[in-house]
Amino acid sequence: MILRNISFEHDLPIVDDHAASMQIASPHLYARVVQSFLALEAGEESLEPFLFLQDDDLLDAAKLLYVVTDPFHIDFANKKIMTALYGEINQLIRKNPLRQVRWKSRWWSCQISFRT
């Protein structure tokens, strides 16, 4: 997946759901970029023309973005956050079968303790 803005020199590749870092020297442009991502997340028109592309197909930014402006107040009940967390846990389990046994045993003991 790539993030494209026609006013930028290069596309930003997004690999494994992690974007490449982008340094913005101008405070004015930084504010426009943040406002654009917030607007795209809400499904609105953005100030900057950002496009998310996968094999030249345009993707819906509202489904992809979750803008974190304050990392200490993340809404963990949000469906996007929960989906991302469960996805990361599933990847970890698939990479290491031993963790899968530990995860299941901890989850089971947690369920038992809550039922009694």
Steps between C-alpha positions, in 0.01 A plus 500: 500500500620853436399844621507753218479876506548673165680793664767270655805384305464132590231253596515364855501120510296337775638155579335263750257775608784727614560824310842636423589804705441841353675814620319829442703814565220750446257537795233622256533190279511274807168645619348447154621138490359420846169670416490305174547166675231588755262593217579182305441291813157661535421437131515869413691692234858576602709814461789306346434251217608173666422170330544147633576260215541123478616383156365824347157443659369784716426394859251656742707708745218506758531122537881511525571797726487538874674824591654501847552855620544406866646152559399508868130524415452230238145367487560126537127434453529633144444226240806605295727476805356165612536354149862616480582359845341162425682493167836558671427231758404252227822571310705442814319173568555377143871580515556311824278195577631491859342840561170361372495242779585764761240742360225236503584382851505858635175585323334184631609565858381858464158376382475256787585761760234736366227237496532399866 
